[in-house]
Amino acid sequence: MFNINLIITIVLIALILFIILTGYVKAPPDVAYIISGIRKTPKVLIGRAGIKIPFLERKDFLIVKQISIDVKTNGYIPTYDFIGVDIDAVCKVRVITDDNVVIGEGDGQREVRGIDLAAKNFLNMGEEQIAEALVDSLQGNMREIIGTVPLRELCNDRKKFGDEVQAKAQRDMNALGIEIISCNIQRITDENDLIPALGQDNMSQIQKDASIAKANADRDVAIAEAKAAREANEAKVQSDTDIAERQNQLAIKKASLKQQEDTAKAAADAAYAIQEQEQRKAINTASVNAEIAKTEREAELKEKAVAVRKQELSAEIERQADADKYRRQQDAEAELIQEKKKAEAVRYALEQEAAGIKAKGEAEAAAIKAKGEAEAAAMEKKAEAYQKYNNAAIVQMLVGVLPDVAKSVAEPIKAIDNLNIYDGGSGNGATSVSGISPVVMKQVFDTMSEATGVDLREILKASTLEAKTDRHITIDNIPEIKVSADKAAEADN
């Protein structure tokens, strides 16, 4: 289906192209192409292009430009006064292309396109053929008009005769679709040479009329000259009189004007002097006022300039102060942020170190506690041996191991190279660090007291003055009591 449609489309396009290429016609402005065959009314192309359907329509041409036709009587034709004349005329005709023409008479009249009538009569004919077809009708109309016009009138008014021939012949030309543009008489002759005789008669009459006219003209000239001379003399006298009167009036007028001029000049001089003084005074006053105004204006400008400068300086100082303040604030804030960051870093480091130390101490204390618990059974046996010793011997033994305990507790603190203390202004930073060892020692004492059942603090306090006076606690011979290793071994056994 697709291929069939494509083929049909190609065929139609080819057919259209064929029609356009083979049927395209373009008529020149002076020739009409008549295309007929399909339409009832043929298509007329004048100075434009069109399409002729091949094999169905045909193209014919019709000359529509102006054609000149020589119209001659070809013999002597009698005039209204029976004088035979031979006339040569030239008629300009063309085909009626734009208008309709009325043909027929009475009830049978109808309007038809002029070009249709011309196409029926002159289709495909050349200029000579059209001229030959029209010349007989034009000759007949001219002969008819000649018989209605006298010879003298025919010679005196050729244009009228040509117009009458054109008007009469146009009625016949309408039926042929032809328009007569003009009809001009070129030559008129008669068979008895009466036209030259009429010329001689006219010449004598013209000469007579000319002589009479000349005599009348001479008379009129003399009369006109005399009248002109009289009128000229009268005009001269009147002119001289008028001149004298005008000169007298002029002298009087000059004297009056001179008097007025002198009076006006004197008044003008006086007024000028007064006006000059007034102007000078006004100029001086204006100059002084101008100087004063100038001075005031300059003072105002200076004041405004000073005020503007003060405002500029004030603005510059304020801007500089604001900039400095802002810069100091930014620097202080940046420095504070840096210090806070440093303090937080140091505090974090110290907290980590303290936590490490505390953890280590707690671990060591836990180890000691575990060891003590592990040796609890042995300690119970040792307790029986210890009970054989007095408090002084126990104190001596405990005091002997205290330096080693304190040394062990201080080892982690000794390993610290640098220590920065940030207490936030409370004053407890150094105390918290220095209090690590006592805390650990206290934990050791507590562990020993729980393991041995001997409160070392109470034993140590027994040697103090308060213990002896207020609490009445006495431990004798503390420095002298010593526990040997052999006794300790026996106690273990």
C-alpha positions as CSV (number, residue, x, y, z in Angstrom):
1,M,0.0,0.0,0.0
2,F,2.8,2.3,0.8
3,N,4.6,1.6,-2.5
4,I,1.3,2.3,-4.4
5,N,0.8,5.6,-2.7
6,L,4.4,6.6,-3.3
7,I,4.1,5.7,-6.9
8,I,0.9,7.7,-7.3
9,T,2.5,10.7,-5.5
10,I,5.5,10.5,-7.8
11,V,3.3,10.3,-10.9
12,L,1.3,13.3,-9.8
13,I,4.4,15.4,-9.1
14,A,5.8,14.4,-12.4
15,L,2.5,15.3,-14.1
16,I,2.4,18.7,-12.4
17,L,6.0,19.4,-13.4
18,F,5.3,18.3,-17.0
19,I,2.3,20.7,-17.1
20,I,4.3,23.5,-15.7
21,L,7.3,23.0,-17.9
22,T,5.3,22.5,-21.1
23,G,2.3,24.7,-20.5
24,Y,4.0,27.7,-19.0
25,V,3.4,30.8,-21.2
26,K,4.3,34.5,-20.7
27,A,2.7,37.1,-22.9
28,P,4.5,40.4,-23.8
29,P,2.8,43.7,-23.1
30,D,1.9,44.3,-26.8
31,V,0.6,40.9,-27.6
32,A,-2.4,39.1,-26.0
33,Y,-2.3,35.3,-25.6
34,I,-5.7,33.7,-25.9
35,I,-5.9,30.3,-24.1
36,S,-9.0,28.4,-24.9
37,G,-10.3,24.8,-24.9
38,I,-11.6,24.0,-21.4
39,R,-13.1,27.3,-20.2
40,K,-16.3,28.7,-21.7
41,T,-14.6,32.1,-21.8
42,P,-11.1,32.1,-23.1
43,K,-8.3,33.3,-20.7
44,V,-6.5,36.4,-21.9
45,L,-2.9,37.0,-20.9
46,I,-1.3,40.4,-21.6
47,G,2.0,41.2,-20.1
48,R,1.8,38.3,-17.6
49,A,2.3,34.6,-17.3
50,G,-0.1,31.7,-17.1
51,I,-0.4,27.9,-17.5
52,K,-1.8,26.1,-20.6
53,I,-2.8,22.5,-20.0
54,P,-1.2,20.4,-22.7
55,F,-3.4,18.6,-25.2
56,L,-6.5,20.2,-23.6
57,E,-6.0,23.9,-24.3
58,R,-4.5,25.9,-27.2
59,K,-2.7,29.2,-27.3
60,D,-3.4,31.9,-29.9
61,F,-2.0,35.4,-30.2
62,L,-3.6,38.8,-30.9
63,I,-1.7,42.0,-31.5
64,V,-2.9,44.6,-29.1
65,K,-0.4,47.4,-29.9
66,Q,-1.2,50.5,-31.9
67,I,-1.4,50.0,-35.7
68,S,-1.1,52.8,-38.3
69,I,-3.4,52.5,-41.4
70,D,-3.1,54.7,-44.5
71,V,-6.6,55.6,-45.6
72,K,-7.0,57.0,-49.2
73,T,-10.0,57.8,-51.3
74,N,-8.3,56.3,-54.4
75,G,-10.0,58.8,-56.7
76,Y,-11.8,62.1,-56.7
77,I,-14.9,62.1,-54.4
78,P,-17.4,65.0,-54.8
79,T,-17.9,67.2,-51.8
80,Y,-21.1,68.9,-50.7
81,D,-20.6,71.5,-53.4
82,F,-19.8,68.9,-56.1
83,I,-16.1,69.4,-56.3
84,G,-14.1,66.2,-56.6
85,V,-11.3,65.8,-54.0
86,D,-8.7,63.2,-53.4
87,I,-7.8,62.8,-49.7
88,D,-5.0,60.9,-47.9
89,A,-5.4,60.3,-44.1
90,V,-3.7,58.2,-41.4
91,C,-5.7,56.4,-38.7
92,K,-4.2,55.0,-35.5
93,V,-6.1,52.0,-34.2
94,R,-5.7,49.3,-31.5
95,V,-7.6,46.3,-30.1
96,I,-10.0,47.2,-27.2
97,T,-8.6,45.1,-24.3
98,D,-10.1,46.7,-21.1
99,D,-13.6,47.9,-21.9
100,N,-16.8,46.3,-23.2
101,V,-18.5,47.6,-26.4
102,V,-22.2,47.8,-27.3
103,I,-23.1,46.2,-30.5
104,G,-26.5,45.9,-32.2
105,E,-29.4,48.3,-32.4
106,G,-32.6,48.7,-30.5
107,D,-33.6,45.7,-28.4
108,G,-30.8,43.7,-29.9
109,Q,-28.1,45.7,-28.2
110,R,-25.7,43.9,-25.9
111,E,-22.3,44.4,-24.3
112,V,-19.4,42.2,-25.3
113,R,-15.8,42.2,-24.4
114,G,-13.9,44.1,-27.1
115,I,-11.0,41.6,-27.0
116,D,-13.4,38.7,-27.6
117,L,-14.7,40.5,-30.8
118,A,-11.2,41.3,-31.9
119,A,-10.1,37.6,-31.3
120,K,-13.0,36.4,-33.5
121,N,-11.9,38.7,-36.3
122,F,-8.1,39.2,-36.1
123,L,-6.7,36.1,-34.2
124,N,-3.2,35.1,-35.2
125,M,-3.1,37.9,-37.8
126,G,-0.1,40.3,-38.3
127,E,-0.2,44.1,-38.5
128,E,-0.5,44.3,-42.3
129,Q,-3.3,41.8,-42.3
130,I,-5.2,43.7,-39.7
131,A,-4.6,47.0,-41.6
132,E,-5.9,45.4,-44.8
133,A,-9.0,44.2,-43.1
134,L,-9.8,47.6,-41.7
135,V,-8.8,49.9,-44.5
136,D,-12.0,49.3,-46.6
137,S,-14.3,50.2,-43.8
138,L,-12.3,53.4,-43.0
139,Q,-12.3,54.4,-46.7
140,G,-16.0,54.0,-46.9
141,N,-16.7,56.1,-43.9
142,M,-14.3,58.8,-45.1
143,R,-16.0,59.0,-48.5
144,E,-19.4,59.3,-46.9
145,I,-18.2,62.3,-44.7
146,I,-16.6,64.0,-47.8
147,G,-20.0,64.3,-49.5
148,T,-21.4,66.2,-46.5
149,V,-18.7,68.9,-46.2
150,P,-18.1,71.9,-48.6
151,L,-14.6,72.2,-50.1
152,R,-13.8,75.5,-48.4
153,E,-14.8,74.0,-45.0
154,L,-12.9,70.8,-45.8
155,C,-9.7,72.9,-46.4
156,N,-10.1,75.3,-43.6
157,D,-10.9,72.8,-40.8
158,R,-9.1,69.5,-41.4
159,K,-9.3,68.5,-37.7
160,K,-13.1,68.7,-37.7
161,F,-13.2,66.5,-40.8
162,G,-10.9,64.0,-39.3
163,D,-13.0,63.9,-36.0
164,E,-16.1,63.3,-38.0
165,V,-14.5,60.5,-39.9
166,Q,-13.3,59.0,-36.6
167,A,-16.7,59.3,-35.0
168,K,-18.6,57.7,-37.9
169,A,-16.0,54.9,-38.4
170,Q,-15.9,54.1,-34.7
171,R,-19.4,52.7,-34.7
172,D,-18.4,50.1,-37.3
173,M,-15.1,49.4,-35.5
174,N,-16.9,48.6,-32.3
175,A,-18.4,45.5,-33.9
176,L,-14.8,44.4,-34.7
177,G,-13.4,45.2,-31.2
178,I,-11.2,48.0,-32.6
179,E,-10.7,51.5,-31.1
180,I,-9.7,54.4,-33.4
181,I,-7.2,56.5,-31.5
182,S,-6.9,59.3,-34.0
183,C,-7.6,60.2,-37.7
184,N,-5.4,62.9,-39.2
185,I,-5.8,64.3,-42.8
186,Q,-2.4,64.3,-44.6
187,R,-3.3,65.7,-48.1
188,I,-6.3,67.2,-50.0
189,T,-6.3,67.7,-53.8
190,D,-9.1,68.5,-56.2
191,E,-9.4,67.6,-59.9
192,N,-9.7,71.2,-61.2
193,D,-7.0,72.9,-59.1
194,L,-9.7,74.9,-57.3
195,I,-7.9,74.8,-54.1
196,P,-5.0,76.9,-55.4
197,A,-7.5,79.3,-56.9
198,L,-9.2,79.6,-53.6
199,G,-5.8,80.3,-52.3
200,Q,-5.2,83.1,-54.8
201,D,-8.7,84.6,-54.1
202,N,-8.0,84.5,-50.5
203,M,-4.6,86.0,-51.2
204,S,-6.1,89.0,-53.0
205,Q,-8.7,89.4,-50.2
206,I,-5.9,89.1,-47.7
207,Q,-3.8,91.7,-49.5
208,K,-6.8,94.1,-49.7
209,D,-7.6,93.5,-46.1
210,A,-4.0,94.0,-45.3
211,S,-3.8,97.4,-47.1
212,I,-7.0,98.6,-45.4
213,A,-5.7,97.4,-42.2
214,K,-2.4,99.2,-42.8
215,A,-4.1,102.5,-43.6
216,N,-6.3,102.2,-40.5
217,A,-3.3,101.3,-38.5
218,D,-1.3,104.4,-39.8
219,R,-4.3,106.6,-38.9
220,D,-4.7,105.1,-35.6
221,V,-0.9,105.5,-35.0
222,A,-1.0,109.2,-35.9
223,I,-4.0,109.8,-33.7
224,A,-2.4,107.8,-31.0
225,E,0.9,109.8,-31.3
226,A,-0.9,113.2,-31.1
227,K,-2.9,112.1,-28.2
228,A,0.1,110.7,-26.6
229,A,2.1,113.9,-27.1
230,R,-0.8,116.0,-25.6
231,E,-1.1,113.7,-22.7
232,A,2.6,113.6,-22.3
233,N,2.8,117.5,-22.2
234,E,0.0,117.6,-19.8
235,A,1.6,115.0,-17.7
236,K,4.9,116.9,-17.8
237,V,3.3,120.1,-16.7
238,Q,1.4,118.4,-14.0
239,S,4.5,116.6,-13.0
240,D,6.6,119.8,-12.8
241,T,3.8,121.4,-10.7
242,D,3.7,118.4,-8.4
243,I,7.4,118.4,-8.2
244,A,7.5,122.1,-7.1
245,E,4.8,121.5,-4.6
246,R,6.4,118.5,-3.3
247,Q,9.8,120.3,-3.0
248,N,8.1,123.2,-1.1
249,Q,6.4,120.7,1.2
250,L,9.8,118.9,1.5
251,A,11.6,122.2,2.6
252,I,8.9,123.0,5.1
253,K,9.0,119.4,6.4
254,K,12.8,119.5,6.6
255,A,12.7,122.8,8.6
256,S,10.1,121.3,11.0
257,L,12.0,118.1,11.3
258,K,15.2,120.1,11.9
259,Q,13.5,122.0,14.7
260,Q,12.2,118.8,16.2
261,E,15.5,117.2,15.7
262,D,17.3,120.0,17.6
263,T,14.8,120.0,20.4
264,A,15.0,116.2,20.6
265,K,18.7,116.3,20.4
266,A,18.9,118.9,23.3
267,A,16.5,116.9,25.3
268,A,18.3,113.7,24.4
269,D,21.7,115.3,25.5
270,A,20.2,116.4,28.8
271,A,18.6,113.1,29.3
272,Y,21.7,111.3,28.2
273,A,23.8,113.2,30.8
274,I,21.2,112.5,33.5
275,Q,20.9,108.9,32.4
276,E,24.7,108.6,32.3
277,Q,24.9,109.9,35.9
278,E,22.1,107.5,36.9
279,Q,23.8,104.6,35.1
280,R,27.2,105.4,36.7
281,K,25.6,105.6,40.1
282,A,23.7,102.4,39.5
283,I,26.9,100.8,38.2
284,N,28.8,101.9,41.2
285,T,26.1,100.7,43.5
286,A,25.8,97.4,41.7
287,S,29.6,97.0,41.8
288,V,29.7,97.6,45.6
289,N,26.7,95.3,46.0
290,A,28.4,92.7,43.8
291,E,31.7,93.0,45.8
292,I,29.7,92.7,49.1
293,A,27.8,89.7,47.7
294,K,31.0,88.2,46.4
295,T,32.7,88.6,49.8
296,E,29.7,87.2,51.6
297,R,29.5,84.4,49.1
298,E,33.2,83.6,49.5
299,A,32.8,83.7,53.3
300,E,29.8,81.3,53.1
301,L,31.8,79.1,50.7
302,K,34.8,79.1,53.1
303,E,32.5,78.3,56.0
304,K,30.9,75.5,54.1
305,A,34.3,74.2,53.0
306,V,35.5,74.3,56.6
307,A,32.3,72.5,57.8
308,V,32.7,70.0,55.0
309,R,36.3,69.5,55.9
310,K,35.4,69.1,59.6
311,Q,32.8,66.5,58.7
312,E,35.3,64.7,56.5
313,L,38.0,64.7,59.2
314,S,35.4,63.6,61.8
315,A,34.2,60.9,59.5
316,E,37.8,59.8,58.8
317,I,38.6,59.8,62.5
318,E,35.5,57.9,63.3
319,R,36.1,55.4,60.5
320,Q,39.7,55.0,61.6
321,A,38.7,54.6,65.3
322,D,36.0,52.1,64.3
323,A,38.5,50.2,62.1
324,D,41.0,50.2,64.9
325,K,38.4,49.1,67.5
326,Y,37.1,46.4,65.2
327,R,40.7,45.3,64.4
328,R,41.5,45.2,68.2
329,Q,38.3,43.3,68.9
330,Q,39.1,40.8,66.1
331,D,42.6,40.4,67.4
332,A,41.5,40.0,71.0
333,E,38.8,37.5,70.0
334,A,41.3,35.6,67.9
335,E,43.9,35.7,70.7
336,L,41.2,34.6,73.2
337,I,40.2,31.8,70.9
338,Q,43.8,30.7,70.6
339,E,44.3,30.9,74.3
340,K,41.1,28.9,75.0
341,K,42.2,26.3,72.5
342,K,45.7,26.1,74.1
343,A,44.1,25.9,77.6
344,E,41.7,23.3,76.5
345,A,44.5,21.3,74.9
346,V,46.7,21.6,78.0
347,R,43.8,20.8,80.3
348,Y,42.9,17.8,78.2
349,A,46.6,16.7,78.3
350,L,46.7,17.1,82.1
351,E,43.4,15.3,82.5
352,Q,44.7,12.5,80.4
353,E,48.0,12.4,82.4
354,A,46.2,12.6,85.7
355,A,43.8,9.9,84.6
356,G,46.8,7.8,83.6
357,I,48.5,8.4,86.9
358,K,45.4,7.7,88.9
359,A,44.7,4.6,86.9
360,K,48.2,3.4,87.4
361,G,48.0,4.1,91.1
362,E,44.7,2.4,91.4
363,A,46.1,-0.5,89.4
364,E,49.1,-0.7,91.7
365,A,46.9,-0.4,94.8
366,A,44.6,-3.1,93.4
367,A,47.6,-5.3,92.8
368,I,48.8,-4.7,96.3
369,K,45.4,-5.4,97.6
370,A,45.1,-8.5,95.6
371,K,48.5,-9.6,96.8
372,G,47.5,-8.8,100.4
373,E,44.2,-10.8,99.9
374,A,46.2,-13.6,98.4
375,E,48.5,-13.6,101.4
376,A,45.6,-13.2,103.9
377,A,46.0,-16.7,105.1
378,A,49.7,-16.2,105.6
379,M,49.1,-12.9,107.3
380,E,46.7,-14.5,109.7
381,K,49.6,-16.9,110.8
382,K,51.9,-13.9,110.8
383,A,49.4,-12.1,113.0
384,E,50.0,-14.6,115.7
385,A,53.7,-13.9,115.5
386,Y,53.1,-10.2,115.3
387,Q,51.1,-10.4,118.4
388,K,54.2,-11.6,120.2
389,Y,55.7,-8.2,119.3
390,N,54.5,-5.1,120.9
391,N,53.2,-2.0,119.0
392,A,56.7,-0.6,118.8
393,A,57.9,-3.6,116.9
394,I,54.9,-3.3,114.5
395,V,55.5,0.3,114.0
396,Q,59.2,-0.4,113.4
397,M,58.3,-2.8,110.6
398,L,55.8,-0.6,109.0
399,V,58.0,2.4,109.1
400,G,60.7,0.4,107.5
401,V,58.6,-0.3,104.4
402,L,57.1,3.2,104.1
403,P,60.1,4.7,102.2
404,D,59.7,2.0,99.6
405,V,55.9,2.6,99.4
406,A,56.4,6.4,99.0
407,K,59.1,5.8,96.4
408,S,56.7,3.5,94.4
409,V,54.0,6.1,94.6
410,A,56.3,8.9,93.5
411,E,57.7,7.0,90.5
412,P,54.8,8.1,88.1
413,I,55.1,11.7,89.1
414,K,58.8,11.6,88.6
415,A,58.4,10.5,85.0
416,I,56.6,13.8,84.2
417,D,59.0,16.3,82.4
418,N,56.8,19.4,82.2
419,L,53.6,20.1,84.0
420,N,51.3,23.2,83.2
421,I,48.5,23.8,85.7
422,Y,45.3,25.6,84.7
423,D,42.9,25.9,87.6
424,G,40.5,28.5,86.1
425,G,41.4,30.9,89.0
426,S,40.3,28.5,91.8
427,G,43.8,28.0,93.2
428,N,43.3,24.2,93.5
429,G,45.4,23.2,90.4
430,A,48.7,22.6,92.3
431,T,46.9,21.2,95.3
432,S,45.1,18.6,93.1
433,V,48.4,17.5,91.6
434,S,50.4,17.4,94.9
435,G,47.5,15.6,96.5
436,I,47.9,12.5,94.3
437,S,50.7,10.9,96.4
438,P,48.9,11.4,99.8
439,V,45.8,9.9,98.3
440,V,47.7,6.9,97.1
441,M,49.5,6.6,100.5
442,K,46.2,6.8,102.2
443,Q,44.8,4.0,100.0
444,V,48.0,1.9,100.9
445,F,47.4,2.5,104.7
446,D,43.8,1.6,104.4
447,T,44.7,-1.6,102.5
448,M,47.3,-2.5,105.1
449,S,44.9,-1.8,107.9
450,E,42.2,-4.1,106.3
451,A,44.8,-6.8,105.6
452,T,46.6,-6.8,109.0
453,G,43.9,-5.5,111.3
454,V,46.5,-2.9,112.6
455,D,45.6,0.7,112.3
456,L,48.9,2.3,111.4
457,R,47.6,5.8,111.8
458,E,46.6,5.1,115.4
459,I,50.0,3.6,116.1
460,L,51.8,6.6,114.6
461,K,49.6,9.0,116.5
462,A,50.5,7.3,119.7
463,S,53.9,8.9,119.7
464,T,52.5,12.4,119.4
465,L,52.1,14.8,122.3
466,E,48.3,14.8,121.9
467,A,48.2,11.1,122.2
468,K,50.3,11.1,125.4
469,T,48.5,14.0,127.1
470,D,44.9,14.0,125.8
471,R,44.4,10.4,124.8
472,H,46.8,8.8,127.3
473,I,48.4,6.5,124.6
474,T,51.9,5.4,125.3
475,I,54.1,3.1,123.1
476,D,57.5,2.4,124.8
477,N,60.8,1.8,123.2
478,I,59.7,2.3,119.6
479,P,63.2,3.1,118.3
480,E,64.8,0.2,120.0
481,I,62.5,-2.6,118.9
482,K,63.7,-4.5,115.9
483,V,62.4,-7.5,114.3
484,S,64.9,-9.8,112.8
485,A,64.5,-11.8,109.7
486,D,64.9,-15.0,111.6
487,K,62.0,-14.2,114.0
488,A,59.9,-13.2,111.0
489,A,60.6,-16.6,109.5
490,E,59.8,-18.3,112.8
491,A,56.5,-16.3,112.8
492,D,55.8,-17.5,109.3
493,N,56.3,-21.1,110.4
